[in-house]
Amino acid sequence: MVVHVRLFAALRERAGRDAIELELPDGALVSDALAAVDDLARDLPLVLAVNREYAAPGDRLAPGDELAAAVRDPRAGAVVTFSGVTREVDHLDYEAYAEMAAEQIEAIVAAAIERHGLCAAAAEHRVGRVARSEASVIVAASAPHRAAAFAGAREIIDEIKRRAPIWKRDDGDWIAGQAPPTGP
């Protein structure tokens, strides 16, 4: 089976791209995927997410799974994750200017890493229909201490909501967003 693996941070830089395809046998485990990217990772300790959930090495993979590989950092004494979930309605619909949103989110994450001294951070926002209790946005931040990890994660989600060109339709109406910043 072929699995699509998204790469972040140092792995993305080493690969020179943000994703790779792996050919794995049917019934493969997360540990098989980790072994397949070992040459790329070299000395970096990795963590793998499958379908946007952290996965254990013994978890079985299925065709169509989305994998994401990120680097664990031994300096990190705190890892904060935030999931924004749909509530009170059956679903929300999200639309984005995808290329611009990706660039904005990347810049937001980079700024938070710098400002808060984070070891690493990542964020992802879904588009399309998101059912009740499902995550529409996920943010993760690691730092040597919890205060910086919390502050970094909070800044990232707040800035995504403020700056990323992502729109939400709730109960048939598109929700008006806040005007983005302009100028330098």
Contact map, one row per residue, 1 for C-alpha under 8 A:
1110000000000000000000111100000000000000000000000000000000000010000000000000000000000000000000000000000000000000000000000000000000000000000000000000000000000000000000000000000000000000
1111000000000000000011110000000000000000000000000000000000000010000000000000000000000000000000000000000000000000000000000000000000000000000000000000000000000000000000000000000000000000
1111100000000000000011110000000000000000000000000000000000000011111000000000000000000000000000000000000000000000000000000000000000000000000000000000000000000000000000000000000000000000
0111110000000000001111000000000000000000000000000000000000000000111000000000000000000000000000000000000000000000000000000000000000000000000000000000000000000000000000000000000000000000
0011111000000000001111000000000000000000000000000000000000000000011110000000000000000000000000000000000000000000000000000000000000000000000000000000000000000000000000000000000000000000
0001111100000000011100000000000000000000000000000000000000000000011110000000000000000000000000000000000000000000000000000000000000000000000000000000000000000000000000000000000000000000
0000111110110000111100000000000000000000000000000000000000000000000111000000000000000000000000000000000000000000000000000000000000000000000000000000000000000000000000000000000000000000
0000011111111000010000000000000000000000000000000000000000000000000111100000000000000000000000000000000000000000000000000100000000000000000000000000000000000000000000000000000000000000
0000001111111000000000000000000000000000000000000000000000000000000001100000000000000000000000000000000000000000000000010000000000000000000000000000000000000000000000000000000000000000
0000000111111100000000000000000000000000000000000000000000000000000000100000000000000000000000000000000000000000000000000000000000000000000000000000000000000000000000000000000000000000
0000001111111110000000000000000000000001100000000000000000000000000011100000000000000000000000000000000000000000000000000000000000000000000000000000000000000000000000000000000000000000
0000001111111111111000000000000000000000000000000000000000000000000000000000000000000000000000000000000000000000000000000000000000000000000000000000000000000000000000000000000000000000
0000000111111111100000000000000000000000000000000000000000000000000000000000000000000000000000000000000000000000000000000000000000000000000000000000000000000000000000000000000000000000
0000000001111111000000000000000000000001000000000000000000000000000000000000000000000000000000000000000000000000000000000000000000000000000000000000000000000000000000000000000000000000
0000000000111111110000000000000000000001000000000000000000000000000000000000000000000000000000000000000000000000000000000000000000000000000000000000000000000000000000000000000000000000
0000000000011111110000000000000000000000000000000000000000000000000000000000000000000000000000000000000000000000000000000000000000000000000000000000000000000000000000000000000000000000
0000001000011011111100000000000000000000000000000000000000000000000000000000000000000000000000000000000000000000000000000000000000000000000000000000000000000000000000000000000000000000
0000011100010011111100000000000000000000000000000000000000000000000000000000000000000000000000000000000000000000000000000000000000000000000000000000000000000000000000000000000000000000
0001111000010000111110000000000000000000000000000000000000000000000000000000000000000000000000000000000000000000000000000000000000000000000000000000000000000000000000000000000000000000
0001111000000000111111000000000000000000000000000000000000000000000000000000000000000000000000000000000000000000000000000000000000000000000000000000000000000000000000000000000000000000
0111100000000000001111100000000000000000000000000000000000000000000000000000000000000000000000000000000000000000000000000000000000000000000000000000000000000000000000000000000000000000
0111100000000000000111110000000010010000000000000000000000000000000000000000000000000000000000000000000000000000000000000000000000000000000000000000000000000000000000000000000000000000
1110000000000000000011111000000000000000000000000000000000000000000000000000000000000000000000000000000000000000000000000000000000000000000000000000000000000000000000000000000000000000
1110000000000000000001111101000110000000000000000000000000000000000000000000000000000000000000000000000000000000000000000000000000000000000000000000000000000000000000000000000000000000
1000000000000000000000111111000000000000000000000000000000000000000000000000000000000000000000000000000000000000000000000000000000000000000000000000000000000000000000000000000000000000
1000000000000000000000011111000000000000000000000000000000000100000000000000000000000000000000000000000000000000000000000000000000000000000000000000000000000000000000000000000000000000
0000000000000000000000001111100000000000000000000000000000011100000000000000000000000000000000000000000000000000000000000000000000000000000000000000000000000000000000000000000000000000
0000000000000000000000011111110110000000000000000000000000011100000000000000000000000000000000000000000000000000000000000000000000000000000000000000000000000000000000000000000000000000
0000000000000000000000000011111110000000000000000000000011111000000000000000000000000000000000000000000000000000000000000000000000000000000000000000000000000000000000000000000000000000
0000000000000000000000000001111111000000000000010000001111111000000000000000000000000000000000000000000000000000000000000000000000000000000000000000000000000000000000000000000000000000
0000000000000000000000000000111111100000000000000000000111100000000000000000000000000000000000000000000000000000000000000000000000000000000000000000000000000000000000000000000000000000
0000000000000000000000010001111111110000000000000000000000000000000000000000000000000000000000000000000000000000000000000000000000000000000000000000000000000000000000000000000000000000
0000000000000000000001010001111111111000000000000000000000000000000000000000000000000000000000000000000000000000000000000000000000000000000000000000000000000000000000000000000000000000
0000000000000000000000000000011111111100000001010000000000000000000000000000000000000000000000000000000000000000000000000000000000000000000000000000000000000000000000000000000000000000
0000000000000000000000000000001111111100000000000000000000000000000000000000000000000000000000000000000000000000000000000000000000000000000000000000000000000000000000000000000000000000
0000000000000000000001000000000111111110000000000000000000000000000000000000000000000000000000000000000000000000000000000000000000000000000000000000000000000000000000000000000000000000
0000000000000000000000000000000011111111100000000000000000000000000000000000000000000000000000000000000000000000000000000000000000000000000000000000000000000000000000000000000000000000
0000000000000000000000000000000001111111110000000000000000000000000000000000000000000000000000000000000000000000000000000000000000000000000000000000000000000000000000000000000000000000
0000000000000000000000000000000000011111110000000000000000000000000000000000000000000000000000000000000000000000000000000000000000000000000000000000000000000000000000000000000000000000
0000000000100110000000000000000000001111110000000000000000000000000000000000000000000000000000000000000000000000000000000000000000000000000000000000000000000000000000000000000000000000
0000000000100000000000000000000000001111111111000000000000000000000000000000000000000000000000000000000000000000000000000000000000000000000000000000000000000000000000000000000000000000
0000000000000000000000000000000000000111111100000000000000000000000000000000000000000000000000000000000000000000000000000000000000000000000000000000000000000000000000000000000000000000
0000000000000000000000000000000000000000111110000000000000000000000000000000000000000000000000000000000000000000000000000000000000000000000000000000000000000000000000000000000000000000
0000000000000000000000000000000000000000111111000000000000000000000000110000000000000000000000000000000000000000000000000000000000000000000000000000000000000000000000000000000000000000
0000000000000000000000000000000000000000101111100000000000000000000000111000000000000000000000000000000000000000000000000000000000000000000000000000000000000000000000000000000000000000
0000000000000000000000000000000001000000100111110000000000000000000011110000000000000000000000000000000000000000000000000000000000000000000000000000000000000000000000000000000000000000
0000000000000000000000000000000000000000000011111000011000000000000011110000000000000000000000000000000000000000000000000000000000000000000000000000000000000000000000000000000000000000
0000000000000000000000000000010001000000000001111100011100000000001111000000000000000000000000000000000000000000000000000000000000000000000000000000000000000000000000000000000000000000
0000000000000000000000000000000000000000000000111111111000000000001110000000000000000000000000000000000000000000000000000000000000000000000000000000000000000000000000000000000000000000
0000000000000000000000000000000000000000000000011111111000000000111100000000000000000000000000000000000000000000000000000000000000000000000000000000000000000000000000000000000000000000
0000000000000000000000000000000000000000000000001111100000000000111000000000000000000000000000000000000000000000000000000000000000000000000000000000000000000000000000000000000000000000
0000000000000000000000000000000000000000000000001111110000000000011100000000000000000000000000000000000000000000000000000000000000000000000000000000000000000000000000000000000000000000
0000000000000000000000000000000000000000000000001111111000000000000000000000000000000000000000000000000000000000000000000000000000000000000000000000000000000000000000000000000000000000
0000000000000000000000000000000000000000000000111101111100000000000000000000000000000000000000000000000000000000000000000000000000000000000000000000000000000000000000000000000000000000
0000000000000000000000000000010000000000000000111100111110100000000000000000000000000000000000000000000000000000000000000000000000000000000000000000000000000000000000000000000000000000
0000000000000000000000000000011000000000000000010000011111100000000000000000000000000000000000000000000000000000000000000000000000000000000000000000000000000000000000000000000000000000
0000000000000000000000000000111000000000000000000000001111100000000000000000000000000000000000000000000000000000000000000000000000000000000000000000000000000000000000000000000000000000
0000000000000000000000000000111000000000000000000000000111110000000000000000000000000000000000000000000000000000000000000000000000000000000000000000000000000000000000000000000000000000
0000000000000000000000000000111000000000000000000000001111111000000000000000000000000000000000000000000000000000000000000000000000000000000000000000000000000000000000000000000000000000
0000000000000000000000000011110000000000000000000000000001111100000000000000000000000000000000000000000000000000000000000000000000000000000000000000000000000000000000000000000000000000
0000000000000000000000000011110000000000000000000000000000111110100000000000000000000000000000000000000000000000000000000000000000000000000000000000000000000000000000000000000000000000
0000000000000000000000000111000000000000000000000000000000011111100000000000000000000000000000000000000000000000000000000000000000000000000000000000000000000000000000000000000000000000
1110000000000000000000000000000000000000000000000000000000001111100000000000000000000000000000000000000000000000000000000000000000000000000000000000000000000000000000000000000000000000
0010000000000000000000000000000000000000000000000000000000000111110000000000000000000000000000000000000000000000000000000000000000000000000000000000000000000000000000000000000000000000
0011000000000000000000000000000000000000000000000110000000001111111000000000000000000000000000000000000000000000000000000000000000000000000000000000000000000000000000000000000000000000
0011110000000000000000000000000000000000000000000111000000000001111100000000000000000000000000000000000000000000000000000000000000000000000000000000000000000000000000000000000000000000
0011110000000000000000000000000000000000000000011111000000000000111110000000000000000000000000000000000000000000000000000000000000000000000000000000000000000000000000000000000000000000
0000111100000000000000000000000000000000000000011101000000000000011111000000000000000000000000000000000000000000000000000000000000000000000000000000000000000000000000000000000000000000
0000111100100000000000000000000000000000000001111000000000000000001111100000000000000000000000000000000000000000000000000000000000000000000000000000000000000000000000000000000000000000
0000001110100000000000000000000000000000000001110000000000000000000111110000000000000000000000000000000000000000000000000000000000000000000000000000000000000000000000000000000000000000
0000000111100000000000000000000000000000000111100000000000000000000011111000000000000000000000000000000000000000000000000000000000000000000000000000000000000000000000000000000000000000
0000000000000000000000000000000000000000000111100000000000000000000001111100000000000000000000000000000000000000000000000000000000000000000000000000000000000000000000000000000000000000
0000000000000000000000000000000000000000000010000000000000000000000000111111000000000000000000000000000000000000000000110000000000000000000000000000000000000000000000000000000000000000
0000000000000000000000000000000000000000000000000000000000000000000000011111100000000000000000000000000000000000000000000000000000000000000000000000000000000000000000000000000000000000
0000000000000000000000000000000000000000000000000000000000000000000000001111100000000000000000000000000000000000000000100000000000000000000000110000000000000000000000000000000000000000
0000000000000000000000000000000000000000000000000000000000000000000000001111111000000000000000000000000000000000000000100000000000000000000001111000000000000000000000000000000000000000
0000000000000000000000000000000000000000000000000000000000000000000000000111111000000000000000000000000000000000000000000000000000000000000001111100000000000000000000000000000000000000
0000000000000000000000000000000000000000000000000000000000000000000000000001111100000000000000000000000000000000000000000000000000000000000001111100100000000000000000000000000000000000
0000000000000000000000000000000000000000000000000000000000000000000000000001111110000000000000000000000000000000000000000000000000000000000111100100100000000000000000000000000000000000
0000000000000000000000000000000000000000000000000000000000000000000000000000011111000000000000000000000000000000000000000000000000000000000111000100110010000000000000000000000000000000
0000000000000000000000000000000000000000000000000000000000000000000000000000001111100000000000000000000000000000000000000000000000000000011110000000000010000000000000000000000000000000
0000000000000000000000000000000000000000000000000000000000000000000000000000000111110000000000000000000000000000000000000000000000000000111100000000000010000000000000000000000000000000
0000000000000000000000000000000000000000000000000000000000000000000000000000000011111000000000000000000000000000000000000000000000000011111000000000000000000000000000000000000000000000
0000000000000000000000000000000000000000000000000000000000000000000000000000000001111100000000000000000000000000000000000000000000000011110000000000000000000000000000000000000000000000
0000000000000000000000000000000000000000000000000000000000000000000000000000000000111110000000000000000000000000000000000000000000011111100000000000000000000000000000000000000000000000
0000000000000000000000000000000000000000000000000000000000000000000000000000000000011111101100000000000000000000000000000000000001111111000000000000000000000000000000000000000000000000
0000000000000000000000000000000000000000000000000000000000000000000000000000000000001111111000000000000000000000000000000000000000011000000000000000000000000000000000000000000000000000
0000000000000000000000000000000000000000000000000000000000000000000000000000000000000111110000000000000000000000000000000000000000010000000000000000000000000000000000000000000000000000
0000000000000000000000000000000000000000000000000000000000000000000000000000000000000111111100000000000000000000000000000000000000010000000000000000000000000000000000000110000000000000
0000000000000000000000000000000000000000000000000000000000000000000000000000000000000011111100000000000000000000000000000000000000110000000000000000000000000000000000000000000000000000
0000000000000000000000000000000000000000000000000000000000000000000000000000000000000110111110000000000000000000000000000000000011110000000000000000000000000000000000000100000000000000
0000000000000000000000000000000000000000000000000000000000000000000000000000000000000100111111000000000000000000000000000000000011110000000000000000000000000000000000011110000000000000
0000000000000000000000000000000000000000000000000000000000000000000000000000000000000000001111100000000000000000000000000000001111000000000000000000000000000000000000011100000000000000
0000000000000000000000000000000000000000000000000000000000000000000000000000000000000000000111110000000000000000000000000000011111000000000000000000000000000000000001111000000000000000
0000000000000000000000000000000000000000000000000000000000000000000000000000000000000000000011111000000000000000000000000000001100000000000000000000000000000000000001110000000000000000
0000000000000000000000000000000000000000000000000000000000000000000000000000000000000000000001111100100000000000000000000000001000000000000000000000000000000000000011100000000000000000
0000000000000000000000000000000000000000000000000000000000000000000000000000000000000000000000111111100000000000000000000000000000000000000000000000000000000000000011000000000000000000
0000000000000000000000000000000000000000000000000000000000000000000000000000000000000000000000011111110000000000000000000000000000000000000000000000000000000000000010000000000000000000
0000000000000000000000000000000000000000000000000000000000000000000000000000000000000000000000001111111000000000000000000000000000000000000000000000000000000000000000000000000000000000
0000000000000000000000000000000000000000000000000000000000000000000000000000000000000000000000001111111100000000000000000000000000000000000000000000000000000000000110000000000000000000
0000000000000000000000000000000000000000000000000000000000000000000000000000000000000000000000011111111110000000000000000000000000000000000000000000000000000000000111000000000000000000
0000000000000000000000000000000000000000000000000000000000000000000000000000000000000000000000000111111111000000000000000000000000000000000000000000000000000000000000000000000000000000
0000000000000000000000000000000000000000000000000000000000000000000000000000000000000000000000000011111111100000000000000000000000000000000000000000000000000000000000000000000000000000
0000000000000000000000000000000000000000000000000000000000000000000000000000000000000000000000000001111111110000000000000000000000000000000000000000000000000001001100000000000000000000
0000000000000000000000000000000000000000000000000000000000000000000000000000000000000000000000000000111111111000000000000011000000000000000000000000000000000001000100000000000000000000
0000000000000000000000000000000000000000000000000000000000000000000000000000000000000000000000000000011111111100000000000000000000000000000000000000000000000000000000000000000000000000
0000000000000000000000000000000000000000000000000000000000000000000000000000000000000000000000000000001111111110000000000000000000000000000000000000000000000000000000000000000000000000
0000000000000000000000000000000000000000000000000000000000000000000000000000000000000000000000000000000111111111000000000000000000000000000000000000000000010011000000000000000000000000
0000000000000000000000000000000000000000000000000000000000000000000000000000000000000000000000000000000011111111100000001110000000000000000000000000000000010000000000000000000000000000
0000000000000000000000000000000000000000000000000000000000000000000000000000000000000000000000000000000001111111110000001000000000000000000000000000000000000000000000000000000000000000
0000000000000000000000000000000000000000000000000000000000000000000000000000000000000000000000000000000000111111111000000000000000000000000000000000000000000000000000000000000000000000
0000000000000000000000000000000000000000000000000000000000000000000000000000000000000000000000000000000000011111111111000000000000000000000000000000000110110000000000000000000000000000
0000000000000000000000000000000000000000000000000000000000000000000000000000000000000000000000000000000000001111111111111000000000000000000000000000000100000000000000000000000000000000
0000000000000000000000000000000000000000000000000000000000000000000000000000000000000000000000000000000000000111111111000000000000000000000000000000000000000000000000000000000000000000
0000000000000000000000000000000000000000000000000000000000000000000000000000000000000000000000000000000000000011111111000000000000000000000000000000000100000000000000000000000000000000
0000000000000000000000000000000000000000000000000000000000000000000000000000000000000000000000000000000000000001111111000000000000000000000000000001101100000000000000000000000000000000
0000000000000000000000000000000000000000000000000000000000000000000000000000000000000000000000000000000000000001111111100000000000000000000000100001000000000000000000000000000000000000
0000000000000000000000000000000000000000000000000000000000000000000000000000000000000000000000000000000000000001111111111000000000000000000011110001100100000000000000000000000000000000
0000000000000000000000000000000000000000000000000000000000000000000000001011000000000000000000000000000000000000100011111000000000000000000011110000000000000000000000000000000000000000
0000000010000000000000000000000000000000000000000000000000000000000000001000000000000000000000000000000000000000100001111100000000000000000011100000000000000000000000000000000000000000
0000000000000000000000000000000000000000000000000000000000000000000000000000000000000000000000000000000000001100100001111110000000000000001111000000000010000000000000000000000000000000
0000000100000000000000000000000000000000000000000000000000000000000000000000000000000000000000000000000000001000000000011111000000000000001110000000000000000000000000000000000000000000
0000000000000000000000000000000000000000000000000000000000000000000000000000000000000000000000000000000010001000000000001111100000000000111100000000000000010000000000000000000000000000
0000000000000000000000000000000000000000000000000000000000000000000000000000000000000000000000000000000010000000000000000111110000000000111000000000000000000000000000000000000000000000
0000000000000000000000000000000000000000000000000000000000000000000000000000000000000000000000000000000000000000000000000011111000000001110000000000000000000000000000000000000000000000
0000000000000000000000000000000000000000000000000000000000000000000000000000000000000000000001000000000000000000000000000001111101000001100000000000000000000000000000000000000000000000
0000000000000000000000000000000000000000000000000000000000000000000000000000000000000000000011110000000000000000000000000000111111000001000000000000000000000000000000000000000000000000
0000000000000000000000000000000000000000000000000000000000000000000000000000000000000000000011100000000000000000000000000000011111000000000000000000000000000000000000000000000000000000
0000000000000000000000000000000000000000000000000000000000000000000000000000000000000000001111000000000000000000000000000000001111100000000000000000000000000000000000000000000000000000
0000000000000000000000000000000000000000000000000000000000000000000000000000000000000100001111000000000000000000000000000000011111110111000000000000000000000000000000000000000000000000
0000000000000000000000000000000000000000000000000000000000000000000000000000000000000100011100000000000000000000000000000000000011111100000000000000000000000000000000000000000000000000
0000000000000000000000000000000000000000000000000000000000000000000000000000000000001111111100000000000000000000000000000000000001111100000000000000000000000000000000000000000000000000
0000000000000000000000000000000000000000000000000000000000000000000000000000000000001110000000000000000000000000000000000000000000111110000000000000000000000000000000000000000000000000
0000000000000000000000000000000000000000000000000000000000000000000000000000000000001100000000000000000000000000000000000000000001111111000000000000000000000000000000000000000000000000
0000000000000000000000000000000000000000000000000000000000000000000000000000000000111100000000000000000000000000000000000000000001001111110000000000000000000000000000000000000000000000
0000000000000000000000000000000000000000000000000000000000000000000000000000000000111100000000000000000000000000000000000000111001000111110000000000000000000000000000000000000000000000
0000000000000000000000000000000000000000000000000000000000000000000000000000000001111000000000000000000000000000000000000011110000000011111000000000000000000000000000000000000000000000
0000000000000000000000000000000000000000000000000000000000000000000000000000000011110000000000000000000000000000000000000011100000000011111100000000000000000000000000000000000000000000
0000000000000000000000000000000000000000000000000000000000000000000000000000000011100000000000000000000000000000000000001111000000000000111110000000000010011000000000000000000000000000
0000000000000000000000000000000000000000000000000000000000000000000000000000001111000000000000000000000000000000000000001110000000000000011111000000000010000000000000000000000000000000
0000000000000000000000000000000000000000000000000000000000000000000000000000001110000000000000000000000000000000000001111100000000000000001111100000110110000000000000000000000000000000
0000000000000000000000000000000000000000000000000000000000000000000000000001111100000000000000000000000000000000000001111000000000000000000111110000100000000000000000000000000000000000
0000000000000000000000000000000000000000000000000000000000000000000000000011111000000000000000000000000000000000000011110000000000000000000011111101100000000000000000000000000000000000
0000000000000000000000000000000000000000000000000000000000000000000000000011110000000000000000000000000000000000000001100000000000000000000001111101100000000000000000000000000000000000
0000000000000000000000000000000000000000000000000000000000000000000000000001110000000000000000000000000000000000000000000000000000000000000000111111100000000000000000000000000000000000
0000000000000000000000000000000000000000000000000000000000000000000000000000111100000000000000000000000000000000000000000000000000000000000000111111110000000000000000000000000000000000
0000000000000000000000000000000000000000000000000000000000000000000000000000000000000000000000000000000000000000000000000000000000000000000000001111111000000000000000000000000000000000
0000000000000000000000000000000000000000000000000000000000000000000000000000000000000000000000000000000000000000000111000000000000000000000000111111111100000000000000000000000000000000
0000000000000000000000000000000000000000000000000000000000000000000000000000011100000000000000000000000000000000000101000000000000000000000011111111111110000000000000000000000000000000
0000000000000000000000000000000000000000000000000000000000000000000000000000000100000000000000000000000000000000000000000000000000000000000010000111111111000000000000000000000000000000
0000000000000000000000000000000000000000000000000000000000000000000000000000000000000000000000000000000000000000000100000000000000000000000000000011111111100000000000000000000000000000
0000000000000000000000000000000000000000000000000000000000000000000000000000000000000000000000000000000000000001101101000000000000000000000010000001111111110000000000000000000000000000
0000000000000000000000000000000000000000000000000000000000000000000000000000000111000000000000000000000000000001000000001000000000000000001110000000111111111000000000000000000000000000
0000000000000000000000000000000000000000000000000000000000000000000000000000000000000000000000000000000000000000000000000000000000000000000000000000011111111100000000000000000000000000
0000000000000000000000000000000000000000000000000000000000000000000000000000000000000000000000000000000000000001000000000000000000000000000000000000001111111110000000000000000000000000
0000000000000000000000000000000000000000000000000000000000000000000000000000000000000000000000000000000000011001000000000010000000000000001000000000000111111111000000000000000000000000
0000000000000000000000000000000000000000000000000000000000000000000000000000000000000000000000000000000000000000000000000000000000000000001000000000000011111111100000000000000000000000
0000000000000000000000000000000000000000000000000000000000000000000000000000000000000000000000000000000000000000000000000000000000000000000000000000000001111111110000000000000000000000
0000000000000000000000000000000000000000000000000000000000000000000000000000000000000000000000000000000000010000000000000000000000000000000000000000000000111111111100000000000000000000
0000000000000000000000000000000000000000000000000000000000000000000000000000000000000000000000000000000110010000000000000000000000000000000000000000000000011111111100000000000000000000
0000000000000000000000000000000000000000000000000000000000000000000000000000000000000000000000000000000000000000000000000000000000000000000000000000000000001111111100000000000000000000
0000000000000000000000000000000000000000000000000000000000000000000000000000000000000000000000000000000000000000000000000000000000000000000000000000000000000111111100000000000011110000
0000000000000000000000000000000000000000000000000000000000000000000000000000000000000000000000000000000100000000000000000000000000000000000000000000000000000011111110000000000000011000
0000000000000000000000000000000000000000000000000000000000000000000000000000000000000000000000000001100110000000000000000000000000000000000000000000000000000011111111000000000000000000
0000000000000000000000000000000000000000000000000000000000000000000000000000000000000000000000011101100000000000000000000000000000000000000000000000000000000000001111100000000000000000
0000000000000000000000000000000000000000000000000000000000000000000000000000000000000000000001111000100000000000000000000000000000000000000000000000000000000000000111110000000000000000
0000000000000000000000000000000000000000000000000000000000000000000000000000000000000000000001110000000000000000000000000000000000000000000000000000000000000000000011111000011110000000
0000000000000000000000000000000000000000000000000000000000000000000000000000000000000000000111100000000000000000000000000000000000000000000000000000000000000000000001111100011000000000
0000000000000000000000000000000000000000000000000000000000000000000000000000000000000000000111000000000000000000000000000000000000000000000000000000000000000000000000111111111000000000
0000000000000000000000000000000000000000000000000000000000000000000000000000000000000000101110000000000000000000000000000000000000000000000000000000000000000000000000011111111000000000
0000000000000000000000000000000000000000000000000000000000000000000000000000000000000000100100000000000000000000000000000000000000000000000000000000000000000000000000001111100000000000
0000000000000000000000000000000000000000000000000000000000000000000000000000000000000000000000000000000000000000000000000000000000000000000000000000000000000000000000001111110000000000
0000000000000000000000000000000000000000000000000000000000000000000000000000000000000000000000000000000000000000000000000000000000000000000000000000000000000000000000001111111000000000
0000000000000000000000000000000000000000000000000000000000000000000000000000000000000000000000000000000000000000000000000000000000000000000000000000000000000000000000111101111100000000
0000000000000000000000000000000000000000000000000000000000000000000000000000000000000000000000000000000000000000000000000000000000000000000000000000000000000000000000111100111110000000
0000000000000000000000000000000000000000000000000000000000000000000000000000000000000000000000000000000000000000000000000000000000000000000000000000000000000000000000100000011111000000
0000000000000000000000000000000000000000000000000000000000000000000000000000000000000000000000000000000000000000000000000000000000000000000000000000000000000000010000100000001111100000
0000000000000000000000000000000000000000000000000000000000000000000000000000000000000000000000000000000000000000000000000000000000000000000000000000000000000000010000000000000111110000
0000000000000000000000000000000000000000000000000000000000000000000000000000000000000000000000000000000000000000000000000000000000000000000000000000000000000000010000000000000011111000
0000000000000000000000000000000000000000000000000000000000000000000000000000000000000000000000000000000000000000000000000000000000000000000000000000000000000000011000000000000001111100
0000000000000000000000000000000000000000000000000000000000000000000000000000000000000000000000000000000000000000000000000000000000000000000000000000000000000000001000000000000000111110
0000000000000000000000000000000000000000000000000000000000000000000000000000000000000000000000000000000000000000000000000000000000000000000000000000000000000000000000000000000000011111
0000000000000000000000000000000000000000000000000000000000000000000000000000000000000000000000000000000000000000000000000000000000000000000000000000000000000000000000000000000000001111
0000000000000000000000000000000000000000000000000000000000000000000000000000000000000000000000000000000000000000000000000000000000000000000000000000000000000000000000000000000000000111
